[in-house]
Amino acid sequence: MTTITESYVREAPRTARIDWSPYLVGAGIGLLSWIAFAVFGDPLGVTTAYSRVASLFAVPVIGPEAVAQNSYWKSMPLKWDYGVWFLVGIPLGAFLSAVMSGTWRLELVPEVWKERFGPSIAKRFVGAFLGGIVIMYGARLAGGCTSGHGISGGLQLAVSSWLFLAVMFATGLGISALMFRKR
């Protein structure tokens, strides 16, 4: 299957690529955060919106009555606010950024994963799905995600957000060291 996906790889020559300045992008994220506060009165964040959208996917599985009676979804019912549109805009913005920079490619199994765990697409998708479950659980437990705590909370100098960032980076470094250590 990897030979099929390799034919979809689209990488521009180095001269045609745009490398985004981390300083410019950081300033842009800061500006976006100010706009979100000024216009919507809310900080940047996606886990609440993600949880709200999840109720749509839960209806066919557990039924509309169960979703309506669920205390979690009662506390944050689905509404199409800026948070949901921000959530929708993240993958669209990432796609446009990759296309504009000349680095877009379809890659089902990244090279770093292939080297460590093999070329199995199913194994990669299961790993990504389980990782997503763990990170969403952690984000809801922490009361915010990397954008909510890391960007908005960090900009507000919230101690809980700085603690979240320290723990997130330390955990990421530790897990990466375990998963991708040399054999």
ZIPEVEN-V247159 format. One record per residue. N is the residue number from 1. RES is the residue in one letter. PHI is phi in degrees with one decimal (999 if undefined). Layout:
((N:RES:PHI) (N:RES:PHI))
This chain:
((1:M:999) (2:T:-67.1) (3:T:-68.0) (4:I:-67.5) (5:T:-70.2) (6:E:-62.6) (7:S:-71.4) (8:Y:-89.0) (9:V:-63.6) (10:R:-126.5) (11:E:-125.0) (12:A:-74.9) (13:P:-59.2) (14:R:-52.7) (15:T:-70.1) (16:A:-93.6) (17:R:-80.5) (18:I:-112.3) (19:D:-97.6) (20:W:-70.1) (21:S:-72.0) (22:P:-63.5) (23:Y:-71.2) (24:L:-66.7) (25:V:-65.7) (26:G:-60.5) (27:A:-64.6) (28:G:-64.0) (29:I:-65.6) (30:G:-61.6) (31:L:-63.3) (32:L:-60.7) (33:S:-63.6) (34:W:-61.4) (35:I:-62.2) (36:A:-60.2) (37:F:-66.0) (38:A:-68.6) (39:V:-85.6) (40:F:-105.3) (41:G:72.5) (42:D:-130.0) (43:P:-78.4) (44:L:-67.7) (45:G:169.2) (46:V:-127.2) (47:T:-67.4) (48:T:-65.2) (49:A:-63.4) (50:Y:-61.8) (51:S:-64.4) (52:R:-64.9) (53:V:-65.8) (54:A:-59.4) (55:S:-62.5) (56:L:-63.6) (57:F:-79.0) (58:A:-78.1) (59:V:-55.1) (60:P:-67.0) (61:V:-86.5) (62:I:-111.8) (63:G:93.2) (64:P:-65.4) (65:E:-66.4) (66:A:-65.3) (67:V:-65.2) (68:A:-65.0) (69:Q:-88.7) (70:N:-67.2) (71:S:-64.6) (72:Y:-66.8) (73:W:-73.8) (74:K:-66.1) (75:S:-74.3) (76:M:-143.4) (77:P:-67.9) (78:L:-63.8) (79:K:-146.1) (80:W:-87.5) (81:D:-93.5) (82:Y:-62.1) (83:G:-61.3) (84:V:-67.9) (85:W:-68.3) (86:F:-63.5) (87:L:-60.8) (88:V:-66.4) (89:G:-72.0) (90:I:-62.0) (91:P:-66.5) (92:L:-65.0) (93:G:-64.8) (94:A:-63.6) (95:F:-62.6) (96:L:-62.0) (97:S:-61.9) (98:A:-65.9) (99:V:-65.6) (100:M:-64.3) (101:S:-82.6) (102:G:79.8) (103:T:-113.4) (104:W:-67.4) (105:R:-160.0) (106:L:-90.4) (107:E:-137.1) (108:L:-77.2) (109:V:-131.4) (110:P:-61.5) (111:E:-57.0) (112:V:-62.7) (113:W:-71.1) (114:K:-57.1) (115:E:-63.4) (116:R:-93.8) (117:F:-118.7) (118:G:97.4) (119:P:-87.8) (120:S:-65.4) (121:I:-68.6) (122:A:-61.5) (123:K:-62.9) (124:R:-64.3) (125:F:-66.9) (126:V:-63.4) (127:G:-61.1) (128:A:-65.8) (129:F:-64.7) (130:L:-64.2) (131:G:-62.4) (132:G:-63.8) (133:I:-62.9) (134:V:-63.1) (135:I:-69.8) (136:M:-68.0) (137:Y:-61.7) (138:G:-62.9) (139:A:-66.9) (140:R:-69.9) (141:L:-64.8) (142:A:-81.8) (143:G:77.6) (144:G:167.8) (145:C:-106.5) (146:T:-62.7) (147:S:-77.3) (148:G:-68.2) (149:H:-81.2) (150:G:-65.8) (151:I:-94.9) (152:S:-66.5) (153:G:-66.3) (154:G:-63.1) (155:L:-64.6) (156:Q:-88.1) (157:L:59.1) (158:A:-73.4) (159:V:-58.9) (160:S:-60.6) (161:S:-71.9) (162:W:-66.9) (163:L:-65.0) (164:F:-55.8) (165:L:-61.6) (166:A:-62.4) (167:V:-66.8) (168:M:-62.3) (169:F:-66.3) (170:A:-62.5) (171:T:-65.0) (172:G:-60.2) (173:L:-64.6) (174:G:-64.6) (175:I:-65.3) (176:S:-62.6) (177:A:-61.9) (178:L:-71.8) (179:M:-70.8) (180:F:-115.8) (181:R:-69.2) (182:K:-70.6) (183:R:-80.7))
